[in-house]
Amino acid sequence: MMEEILKQLQNGTLSVAEAKDQLATYENLGFAKVDHHRKKRQGFPEIIYGEGKSAEQIIAILEAITAKGNDILITRIDQEKADLVLKLHPELTYHETARILSWNQQSKSVRDAKGYIAIVCAGTSDLRVAEEAAVTAEVLGSKVHRIYDVGVAGIHRLFDNLEEIQQATVSVVVAGMEGALPSVVGGLVSHPVIAVPTSVGYGANFGGMSALLSMLNSCASGISVVNIDNGFGGAYNAVVIDRLANKE
């Protein structure tokens, strides 16, 4: 990158001000420092965590990101704040179940790839976390197959969808209660499984702790576990795996 900027400075196709702008690693908004080089380092632009931020702060950050030509992904944003953002930026799309605002500025479709990510969800009560994972993966450029309501309480439902799960590059398996589904899936597939425990369950579920501990203690190999209700984190890791698997 540095060499290219120097060449452009020498041949006059880039001004000193433009060079400084390209070399700036972040933009200081006072309340936030927007990391504009994250896409160059990691392949994805900075993602905005919406919870705890005001609508005004979110708007300022997203405008700084889009000014650099980057796509937008805002997680954990409720309907009220999303409506305020959409008034100024109607080009964004709000995914209500996932609680995500997104915009693909490049208007790119999901890339043509041989593989896809299977988002496997135990029950309807887990959908908010499963959809956070599914929408995140799609916005980041992966193809997604949703396989929902296939929990172990009716395991025949899982078997009816088993071939589709087995053909995926990677699976993100979302479950609450006792968190058994990732172990079952992990014993039936030959690809990585990312387990996402949810806070769904009765009192002894301890807000997802029982599912988390079950997944961490899984006897099936090839399972990685992210934090409780972290559909975004599970999807992000899955997209990285999917990109590596499809890298030419």
Secondary structure, DSSP 4 states (H G I P E B T S, - for coil): -HHHHHHHHHTTSS-HHHHHHHH--EEE-SS-EEETTHHHHHSS---EE-TTS-HHHHHHHHHHHHTTT--EEEES--HHHHHHHHHH-TTSEEETTTTEEEE-TT-PPPP--S--EEEEES-GGGHHHHHHHHHHHHHTT--EEEE-S--GGGHHHHHHTHHHHHTSSEEEEEE-TT--HHHHHHTT-SS-EEEEE-S-SSGGGGGGHHHHHHHHT-SSTTEEE--TT-HHHHHHHHHHHHHHHT--
